[in-house]
């Protein structure tokens, strides 16, 4: 995993990152995408972290269903 250096973050860049993906009925992630990331690498790292977890698929009327999931994160730079 490549690190994001703080000095590589442009002045005034948003420090909020949003990723979205589909949790399939088998708990695997697919159709992942970075929705917002002005820095360029943080969103990709968030997706790698999300893929490392075992996801439980949603249920509707007792049956497993695929669900679109969105994760948002904010980094405070001081």
C-alpha positions in Angstrom: 0.0 0.0 0.0 1.5 3.3 -1.0 1.5 6.1 1.7 0.1 9.5 1.1 2.5 12.2 2.3 1.0 15.2 4.1 3.2 17.6 2.1 1.7 16.1 -1.1 -1.8 17.4 -0.2 -2.5 20.7 -2.1 -3.2 23.7 0.0 -7.0 24.2 0.2 -7.7 20.6 -0.9 -10.7 18.9 0.6 -9.8 16.4 3.2 -13.1 14.5 2.8 -13.0 11.2 0.9 -15.9 9.2 -0.4 -15.9 5.7 -1.9 -18.8 3.6 -3.1 -19.0 -0.1 -3.9 -21.5 -3.0 -4.3 -21.6 -5.7 -1.6 -22.7 -8.8 -3.5 -24.9 -11.5 -2.1 -21.8 -13.6 -1.4 -20.3 -10.7 0.6 -17.7 -9.8 -2.0 -17.1 -6.2 -3.1 -17.4 -5.2 -6.8 -18.1 -2.1 -8.9 -15.9 -0.1 -6.5 -15.2 3.6 -7.3 -13.7 6.7 -5.7 -16.5 9.3 -5.6 -14.5 12.2 -4.1 -10.7 12.4 -3.5 -8.8 15.6 -4.4 -5.5 14.1 -3.2 -5.6 11.1 -5.4 -4.5 8.2 -3.3 -6.5 8.2 -0.1 -9.7 7.0 -1.8 -7.8 4.1 -3.4 -6.4 3.2 0.0 -9.9 3.3 1.5 -11.1 0.8 -1.1 -8.2 -1.5 -0.3 -9.1 -1.4 3.3 -12.8 -2.0 2.6 -11.9 -5.0 0.4 -9.9 -6.5 3.3 -13.0 -6.8 5.5 -15.6 -9.6 5.2 -18.9 -8.0 4.4 -22.3 -9.4 5.4 -24.8 -8.9 2.6 -28.1 -7.1 3.3 -31.3 -9.1 3.5 -34.7 -8.4 2.2 -37.6 -10.6 3.2 -35.0 -13.2 4.5 -33.1 -13.4 1.2 -29.6 -12.0 0.7 -29.4 -9.0 -1.7 -26.7 -6.9 -3.2 -26.4 -3.5 -1.8 -24.6 -0.3 -2.8 -22.5 1.0 0.1 -20.9 4.4 0.4 -18.1 5.2 2.9 -17.1 8.7 3.8 -14.1 9.8 5.8 -12.5 13.0 6.8 -8.9 13.7 7.7 -8.1 16.7 10.0 -4.7 18.2 9.2 -3.3 20.3 12.0 
